[in-house]
């Protein structure tokens, strides 16, 4: 069973290598937080709004590579690696800094795009609530 899991993980990692990988730094009070973004620009014409993907606790976006590539057939995909629970930042900056920086990194990744969707898994649902609170404060548009 462990061997099967390892092979599936390697397959998903191969799929994500087709994505553009970008480290993004966000400055919050008393800290600089590093997020890892996996970006796939999807089809050029007639595509749906971008999709922001937030992974679960204890796993990064890499284990969702096949799913994300399927979604990228119809739209741009932005997979955010949340520091402390994935392959993003190694040094600890604290949960408050990580959560404070999340809306900023999503806004940076979206650029001028204001309409977007969110797909999340497990703890990613909680991080989506952070985006909704930021939207209520006017820091970011809310997902549709």
Order of alpha helices (4+ residues) and beta strands (2+ residues): alpha-beta-beta-beta-alpha-beta-alpha-beta-alpha
